[in-house]
Amino acid sequence: MYFLRKFLLSIALFLTVISQVHADFNGKVIKVIDGDTVDILTPKKQKIRVRLLDIDAPESQQAYGKASRKYLASLIAGKNVFVQESNKDIYQRTLGTIYLEQININAKMVANGFAWAYRYKGVVNNNNMLKLESKAKQNKKGLWKDKRPIAPWEFRYRNK
C-alpha cells in the first residue's frame, strides 16, 4: 500500500510539472487585438492568444491606443513569427516575446513609443525595456509626443 501511494503521488507530481512546462513556438499572426495582445495560429492549427511580455500598451479607448495597435499590426499582422514563451497570465494568455526575423517586437514597441515598460506594483522587471522607454521619451517618439501621456495602468485605475 505504501509503494502504491508513493507511486500515485509521484505520477501526480510529474503531471503537475509537465502541465507547467512552457514551449516556444512559431505561428502566423492572425489578429492584432491591441498594442500588446495578438492571436497566433500555429502550424498545428492551434490558436494561441499572446500577451507581449514586459510591455504595457495604451488601452484601446485611451490616447495612442489605436495608434499602438496599428503600429503593432504594421509590424507583424499576417506574418510568421517566433514566440519565446515565458508563462501564462491570470487570463490564461501566453506571456511571450515575439520575434520577427530576430527582431524583438516587444522591444520595438517600447523603443518607438507605442508602449511603456511593464511595471508590476510600480517595479519594472526588464531594465532593458526601461532604457528603451527612457530613450523614446527623450526623443519624443510615439506617445511621448504628448505633454502628459497617461500610463495604461493609471488609465485602467481611473476607468474601473
Secondary structure in CASP SS format (residue, H / E / C, confidence):
PFRMAT SS
TARGET T0000
AUTHOR 0000-0000-0000
METHOD secondary structure of the structure
MODEL  1
M C 1.00
Y H 1.00
F H 1.00
L H 1.00
R H 1.00
K H 1.00
F H 1.00
L H 1.00
L H 1.00
S H 1.00
I H 1.00
A H 1.00
L H 1.00
F H 1.00
L H 1.00
T H 1.00
V H 1.00
I H 1.00
S H 1.00
Q C 1.00
V C 1.00
H C 1.00
A C 1.00
D C 1.00
F E 1.00
N E 1.00
G E 1.00
K E 1.00
V E 1.00
I E 1.00
K E 1.00
V E 1.00
I E 1.00
D E 1.00
G C 1.00
D C 1.00
T E 1.00
V E 1.00
D E 1.00
I E 1.00
L E 1.00
T C 1.00
P C 1.00
K C 1.00
K C 1.00
Q C 1.00
K E 1.00
I E 1.00
R E 1.00
V E 1.00
R E 1.00
L E 1.00
L C 1.00
D C 1.00
I E 1.00
D E 1.00
A C 1.00
P C 1.00
E C 1.00
S C 1.00
Q C 1.00
Q C 1.00
A C 1.00
Y C 1.00
G H 1.00
K H 1.00
A H 1.00
S H 1.00
R H 1.00
K H 1.00
Y H 1.00
L H 1.00
A H 1.00
S H 1.00
L H 1.00
I H 1.00
A C 1.00
G C 1.00
K C 1.00
N E 1.00
V E 1.00
F E 1.00
V E 1.00
Q E 1.00
E E 1.00
S E 1.00
N E 1.00
K E 1.00
D C 1.00
I C 1.00
Y C 1.00
Q C 1.00
R C 1.00
T E 1.00
L E 1.00
G E 1.00
T E 1.00
I E 1.00
Y E 1.00
L E 1.00
E C 1.00
Q C 1.00
I E 1.00
N E 1.00
I H 1.00
N H 1.00
A H 1.00
K H 1.00
M H 1.00
V H 1.00
A H 1.00
N C 1.00
G C 1.00
F C 1.00
A C 1.00
W E 1.00
A E 1.00
Y C 1.00
R E 1.00
Y E 1.00
K C 1.00
G C 1.00
V E 1.00
V E 1.00
N C 1.00
N C 1.00
N H 1.00
N H 1.00
M H 1.00
L H 1.00
K H 1.00
L H 1.00
E H 1.00
S H 1.00
K H 1.00
A H 1.00
K H 1.00
Q H 1.00
N C 1.00
K C 1.00
K C 1.00
G H 1.00
L H 1.00
W H 1.00
K H 1.00
D C 1.00
K C 1.00
R C 1.00
P C 1.00
I C 1.00
A C 1.00
P H 1.00
W H 1.00
E H 1.00
F H 1.00
R H 1.00
Y H 1.00
R H 1.00
N C 1.00
K C 1.00
END
